[in-house]
Amino acid sequence: MYKAALLILVLCITGIASDELYELKQIKITLLDSNGAAWNDTNAYLGVRLDAAKNEALSEVGTGTLTYVLGEDYKRYSLRIEAGNCVADVPFVVYKQQDKVIYYELTMLRKEGERYVSIPLSTRTIAVSATSKEKVTLRTSIVRPMLMTDWLLYGGIMAASTLAVYFLFFRWLFTVLLFQHGWPVSRAEYFTTSLSLLVLVAIFGFLLVLFIPQTVVTWTILVLLTILWVGHAIVWALS
């Protein structure tokens, strides 16, 4: 009985000492992909744990209900989209003494099957103190994935562009070349189709450079569109 009481007393004293030594520092972390575009997959997590290489003197730090233990798995913090940016609110345990820092290791965790895969960030370790900035921006080592919403959005833009090019450009120019300039039907058709394909290639290239994640798939689509246009232009030139 006395041993149990003594143990409870020690734990209480340890908890009080810990609360006097540490406090929580809430930091909003914004994630970008390797190209600098906003990360878009909120099914991933931001992983945080003590950096074992730089906190050799610490075994654990904690206050209240939050404790980081050296050597433990990453604590996972959810991602969300806020004002077009992908952010995570992370509570760090810091020293109340302003000139002392604690080093934390950060990574992004994506679930693949039954396990979480770690994706390195541009900054592996950050030093956090009571005076640290409340907002931090980090980049992942990969480009953001193309989600179904992205495919639908950009596919819709390309479909709308195709209809606009056909009705506003192709048919009008074809009529002008055919009836006002006396071009043969096949030559006018080849020329306007080739020019329309060039416009579509330019539109997709513009989206790829500024908005669409630059992946092997998206670059392959651009290359195939370009090859199709070049082949059609050659046929027109030789006709």
C-alpha positions as semicolon CSV with decimal commas, in nm:
position;residue;x (nm);y (nm);z (nm)
1;M;0,000;0,000;0,000
2;Y;0,279;0,238;0,093
3;K;0,465;0,149;-0,228
4;A;0,156;0,225;-0,437
5;A;0,108;0,558;-0,264
6;L;0,475;0,642;-0,315
7;L;0,451;0,554;-0,684
8;I;0,145;0,776;-0,728
9;L;0,325;1,060;-0,549
10;V;0,631;1,024;-0,776
11;L;0,412;1,028;-1,086
12;C;0,229;1,336;-0,967
13;I;0,554;1,517;-0,891
14;T;0,692;1,415;-1,234
15;G;0,376;1,543;-1,405
16;I;0,391;1,874;-1,221
17;A;0,759;1,916;-1,305
18;S;0,687;1,834;-1,669
19;D;0,408;2,092;-1,686
20;E;0,639;2,352;-1,536
21;L;0,912;2,272;-1,790
22;Y;0,714;2,236;-2,114
23;E;0,419;2,388;-2,295
24;L;0,237;2,329;-2,625
25;K;0,318;2,525;-2,941
26;Q;0,057;2,499;-3,216
27;I;0,204;2,536;-3,566
28;K;0,014;2,531;-3,894
29;I;0,216;2,347;-4,158
30;T;0,135;2,402;-4,526
31;L;0,237;2,129;-4,772
32;L;0,341;2,188;-5,133
33;D;0,447;1,926;-5,385
34;S;0,795;1,915;-5,539
35;N;0,689;2,162;-5,812
36;G;0,562;2,417;-5,561
37;A;0,192;2,348;-5,622
38;A;-0,044;2,295;-5,329
39;W;-0,056;1,933;-5,215
40;N;-0,403;1,788;-5,277
41;D;-0,430;1,440;-5,121
42;T;-0,595;1,474;-4,780
43;N;-0,590;1,095;-4,735
44;A;-0,223;1,131;-4,640
45;Y;-0,094;1,238;-4,299
46;L;0,184;1,452;-4,163
47;G;0,410;1,238;-3,944
48;V;0,589;1,396;-3,647
49;R;0,825;1,249;-3,387
50;L;1,133;1,346;-3,186
51;D;1,451;1,348;-3,390
52;A;1,667;1,076;-3,238
53;A;1,986;1,214;-3,396
54;K;1,953;1,561;-3,239
55;N;1,777;1,493;-2,908
56;E;2,020;1,249;-2,750
57;A;1,972;1,399;-2,403
58;L;1,593;1,364;-2,417
59;S;1,401;1,043;-2,367
60;E;1,058;1,204;-2,380
61;V;0,887;1,541;-2,362
62;G;0,529;1,604;-2,268
63;T;0,271;1,826;-2,112
64;G;-0,096;1,769;-2,046
65;T;-0,220;1,480;-2,258
66;L;0,050;1,500;-2,528
67;T;0,383;1,321;-2,497
68;Y;0,653;1,255;-2,755
69;V;0,877;0,958;-2,675
70;L;1,217;0,910;-2,840
71;G;1,211;0,613;-3,077
72;E;0,832;0,589;-3,109
73;D;0,645;0,573;-3,439
74;Y;0,538;0,895;-3,606
75;K;0,234;1,065;-3,461
76;R;-0,006;1,116;-3,752
77;Y;-0,181;1,450;-3,804
78;S;-0,462;1,483;-4,057
79;L;-0,439;1,706;-4,363
80;R;-0,717;1,936;-4,478
81;I;-0,773;2,189;-4,755
82;E;-0,799;2,546;-4,632
83;A;-0,827;2,842;-4,873
84;G;-0,680;2,628;-5,151
85;N;-0,383;2,509;-4,943
86;C;-0,321;2,172;-4,781
87;V;-0,250;2,225;-4,411
88;A;-0,203;2,033;-4,088
89;D;-0,232;2,174;-3,737
90;V;0,047;2,021;-3,531
91;P;0,088;2,057;-3,153
92;F;0,458;2,053;-3,059
93;V;0,586;2,021;-2,705
94;V;0,840;2,299;-2,642
95;Y;1,041;2,434;-2,353
96;K;0,888;2,730;-2,174
97;Q;1,240;2,870;-2,167
98;Q;1,248;3,066;-2,492
99;D;1,611;3,007;-2,592
100;K;1,588;2,626;-2,581
101;V;1,473;2,421;-2,881
102;I;1,350;2,068;-2,937
103;Y;1,414;1,896;-3,270
104;Y;1,133;1,715;-3,446
105;E;1,150;1,486;-3,747
106;L;0,879;1,536;-4,011
107;T;0,760;1,324;-4,300
108;M;0,446;1,265;-4,503
109;L;0,271;0,930;-4,458
110;R;0,056;0,772;-4,729
111;K;-0,130;0,449;-4,666
112;E;-0,056;0,176;-4,916
113;G;-0,236;-0,145;-4,833
114;E;-0,197;-0,221;-4,463
115;R;0,105;-0,001;-4,397
116;Y;0,208;0,362;-4,411
117;V;0,482;0,466;-4,655
118;S;0,703;0,757;-4,558
119;I;0,755;1,026;-4,823
120;P;1,045;1,262;-4,739
121;L;0,986;1,635;-4,713
122;S;1,218;1,916;-4,820
123;T;1,294;1,979;-4,453
124;R;1,346;1,659;-4,257
125;T;1,401;1,821;-3,918
126;I;1,276;2,144;-3,764
127;A;1,384;2,309;-3,441
128;V;1,083;2,425;-3,240
129;S;1,088;2,667;-2,949
130;A;0,835;2,884;-2,768
131;T;0,915;3,169;-3,008
132;S;0,897;2,968;-3,334
133;K;0,679;3,095;-3,618
134;E;0,321;2,973;-3,609
135;K;0,317;2,896;-3,984
136;V;0,564;2,679;-4,175
137;T;0,563;2,578;-4,543
138;L;0,724;2,253;-4,656
139;R;0,760;2,070;-4,987
140;T;0,722;1,700;-5,052
141;S;0,976;1,510;-5,261
142;I;0,712;1,408;-5,519
143;V;0,451;1,578;-5,736
144;R;0,093;1,578;-5,614
145;P;-0,121;1,288;-5,740
146;M;-0,389;1,330;-6,006
147;L;-0,716;1,272;-5,822
148;M;-1,047;1,186;-5,990
149;T;-1,166;1,544;-5,941
150;D;-0,856;1,666;-6,127
151;W;-0,920;1,432;-6,420
152;L;-1,283;1,547;-6,439
153;L;-1,190;1,916;-6,417
154;Y;-0,914;1,917;-6,676
155;G;-1,099;1,668;-6,897
156;G;-1,396;1,906;-6,891
157;I;-1,173;2,199;-6,985
158;M;-1,030;2,006;-7,280
159;A;-1,378;1,893;-7,393
160;A;-1,510;2,250;-7,374
161;S;-1,202;2,374;-7,559
162;T;-1,257;2,113;-7,832
163;L;-1,619;2,222;-7,882
164;A;-1,522;2,590;-7,882
165;V;-1,245;2,533;-8,134
166;Y;-1,478;2,334;-8,359
167;F;-1,775;2,571;-8,361
168;L;-1,602;2,907;-8,327
169;F;-1,285;2,838;-8,524
170;F;-1,290;2,525;-8,737
171;R;-1,629;2,570;-8,906
172;W;-1,583;2,945;-8,956
173;L;-1,235;2,916;-9,106
174;F;-1,335;2,618;-9,317
175;T;-1,625;2,820;-9,465
176;V;-1,398;3,120;-9,536
177;L;-1,130;2,912;-9,709
178;L;-1,384;2,707;-9,904
179;F;-1,621;2,975;-10,029
180;Q;-1,425;3,300;-10,017
181;H;-1,079;3,178;-10,120
182;G;-1,177;2,883;-10,337
183;W;-0,967;2,619;-10,159
184;P;-1,039;2,253;-10,241
185;V;-1,250;2,081;-9,974
186;S;-0,979;1,833;-9,870
187;R;-0,708;2,101;-9,842
188;A;-0,931;2,337;-9,640
189;E;-1,035;2,049;-9,414
190;Y;-0,678;1,935;-9,351
191;F;-0,557;2,290;-9,282
192;T;-0,832;2,380;-9,035
193;T;-0,809;2,044;-8,858
194;S;-0,431;2,080;-8,824
195;L;-0,467;2,433;-8,691
196;S;-0,737;2,320;-8,446
197;L;-0,511;2,040;-8,316
198;L;-0,232;2,293;-8,265
199;V;-0,465;2,510;-8,055
200;L;-0,563;2,209;-7,841
201;V;-0,196;2,116;-7,791
202;A;-0,126;2,475;-7,683
203;I;-0,420;2,472;-7,437
204;F;-0,313;2,140;-7,281
205;G;0,050;2,258;-7,264
206;F;-0,064;2,575;-7,086
207;L;-0,263;2,371;-6,832
208;L;0,028;2,132;-6,780
209;V;0,280;2,408;-6,713
210;L;0,059;2,608;-6,475
211;F;-0,198;2,375;-6,320
212;I;-0,187;2,002;-6,403
213;P;0,059;1,789;-6,200
214;Q;0,356;1,715;-6,423
215;T;0,371;1,338;-6,421
216;V;0,476;1,074;-6,674
217;V;0,111;1,025;-6,772
218;T;0,036;1,393;-6,835
219;W;0,359;1,447;-7,031
220;T;0,281;1,135;-7,236
221;I;-0,060;1,280;-7,325
222;L;0,105;1,605;-7,439
223;V;0,363;1,416;-7,647
224;L;0,091;1,204;-7,814
225;L;-0,114;1,516;-7,894
226;T;0,197;1,679;-8,040
227;I;0,279;1,373;-8,253
228;L;-0,081;1,365;-8,378
229;W;-0,061;1,733;-8,475
230;V;0,280;1,697;-8,645
231;G;0,160;1,393;-8,843
232;H;-0,156;1,573;-8,952
233;A;0,041;1,887;-9,047
234;I;0,278;1,679;-9,263
235;V;-0,015;1,517;-9,442
236;W;-0,165;1,862;-9,506
237;A;0,164;2,001;-9,634
238;L;0,203;1,711;-9,878
239;S;-0,158;1,715;-9,995
